[in-house]
Amino acid sequence: MKVLLVNGSPHRNGCVCRALEEVRAQLSKEQVDSEIFWIGTKVQGCIACYRCRELGHCVFTGDSVEEFLAKARGADGFVFGTPVYFAGPCGNICSFMERAFFSGSQVLRGKPAATVVSCRRGGSTETFARLNMFYTISSMPVVSSQYWNQVHGNSPAEVEQDLEGLQTMRTLGTNMALMLKSMDSARKSGIVSLAPKEEHIYTNFIR
């Protein structure tokens, strides 16, 4: 089993990375493999051209979205991390997730996901809720913790002082491992399997 921990911050080794490292350490204790994947600082946003429906992949290639989706095929769960900018996710991870989820939903469907948020002071719960929208529209179980998955601080050193936040990250790692192991056990025993997807019905509210 493997979890991809996505660092959506423009700072590769900043507060978001520190939070994800805590999740990763706990996953390791639970014998679950993981990898921290940094999306970089230059991500083209989705332009709603719908070419991915024809091509089977996003029309923009050669960036972190394409690399992530290649890795996602072999992953069993995901944690997406972002800093808080103006009480919301940073623009970089929004562009990344909009393209990844729109063009690559078939490799994400049915796999557990969670959000990790880093903030200096406020805006964490709004940011947390925003990213969770991606999973709940994509048939992805959402993994919880003992509190909303957030750490506070303006630097990794300050995050070290947020003992409750770090504990929340460890609990998230434990809960992610539990869900993955439970799903794997159920699949191997033949108790459950991912149900076939119905053809999507779209209703536009214009009469």
N, C-alpha and C positions, 0 to 999 in steps of 0.2 A: 504494500500500500504506500501511496505517495501523495503528499500535499504540496501544492504550489502556493508559496507565500508571495504575493505580488506587492512590491514596494512602489506605490504610485507617487511618492514624493520626488520633487526635483533634486533633493539632497540624498544622495545614495546612502550615506552613513549617518543620517540624522535621526530624529526622534521616532519616525515611523519604523525605520530599520531596527532600532533598539526594541520596540514593542514586538516586532515580528521575530526577532531573535529569541525573545522570551517564550513565544509560542513554539518556536522550532525546538528549543531545548526540552520543553515538556513533551512534544511529540516524540523526540528521540528516546525519552524515558519510557514512553509507551510503545517502543519498537515500531514506530511509524516513520518512514523516510520522508524527507522534506527538502525543499530548495527555495531559497529566496531569489525572486526574479525581479530585477529593477527595470522599469519600463523606459527609463531614460528621460530626456528633457525635450525631445522633439517628436510629438505624435500628431499626425494629421487627423483631424476630426472627420466624422461621418458626413457625407454630402447627400445621403439618401438617393443615390443613383440606382440602387437595386441591381447593380451588375453582379453582386455576389450570388444572387439567385440564379444567374445564368452560368457564372464561372465556377461556383462552388467555393470561392474564396473572395476576400475583399479585393477590390480593384487596385487599392494601394498596397504595394508589396515592398519587401526589403526592410521593414521596420520591426519594432518590438511587438506589434500586434500579430504579425505573421509568425514570429518566433514563439510567442506565447501559445498560440493555437496549436502549433506543432508539438509543444511540450504538453499541452492540455490533454491531448489524446491519450497519453500514458499516465495522467494524473487521476486520482480518485477523489480529491477534495481541494478546495481553494480557500485562501484567506486574502482579501484585498485590503490593503492599507492606504490611508490617505491623510495628509495634514488638513487642517481646517483653514479655509480661506474665505473670509467674509461670511461665516456661518454656513459654509457648504464645502463640498469636496474641491480640491484643486482642479483647475481646468484640464491639466494634463491627463489625470486619471479618468475624467469624464469622457474626453475624446477617445482614450484607449478602450474603455469599457463599452462605449456606444458602438464602436466598430467591432470589437471582439464578440460581443453578445449578438449583434445583428448578423454578422457574417459567419459566426462559429457556434451558434446555439446548439447544433447537433452534437458537438463534442463536450458540451457543458451540461446538457440536460440530465437530470437525475443524480447529479453529483453534489454532495454537501458543500455549502459555502458560508463564509462569515466575513464580517467587516471589522477592521481595526482602525480607530481614529486617534490622531494625535492633535492636541490643541494646547495653546498657551493658557487659555482661560475659559472661553465660552464657545458656543456653536457646535459642540460635539454631537449632541443628540440629533440635530437637524441633518448633520453630515452623515451620521450613522444610518438614519432612516432613508436618506437619498440613495445610498449604495445598495441597501437591502432591496430596493425596488427592482434591481436588475435580476436578483435571484428568484423573487416571487413571481416574476413574469416568465421565468425560464424553467419551471418545474424542478427547481433546485432546493432541497431541504436546507433550511437556515439553522446553523449551529449557534447555540446561545452560550452564555457564561453565567457568572454569579452577579454580574452587573453589566451595563452597556459597555461594549468593548472599547474603552478609551484609556489613554494615558495623558497626563498633563506635564507640561514643561516646555521651556524654550530652547532646550539643548538636551542631548542624550544624558548628560550628567544630571540635569534636573529631573529627567524621567526616572533615573535611578532612585530618586527620593520619593517617587510616587509608589509607595509600597502596595497600596490597594490596587492601583492600576496594573502593576506587574503581576500581582496575584490573579487579577482578572484574566490576564493573558495566559497564565499557566492553567487556569481552569478551562479556558477556551481550548487549549491544546488537549487537555484530558477529555473534554466533551467531544471534540472532533475525532479523536482516536476511538472513543467509545462508539460513536455513530458509524464510523467506517468499519470497525470490527463487527458490529452488529449486522450491518448491511451485507458484509462479505460472508458472514456465517449463514445468514438467511438465504443468500443466493446459492451457496454451495450445498445447502441442505435441500434446495428446491422448494422452499417455503414460499418465496416471493421472487418475482422478476419484474423488470421495468415493463409496464404495460405498453402495448402498441399505441403510437400517437395518432389520434384522429386527425383527419384533414382539418386545417384551421378554418374557422368560420369568422369572417370579418363583418361587423355591423357598423355602418357609419350613421351617426345620429342626425341625419339631414333628411327631411321628408318633403 
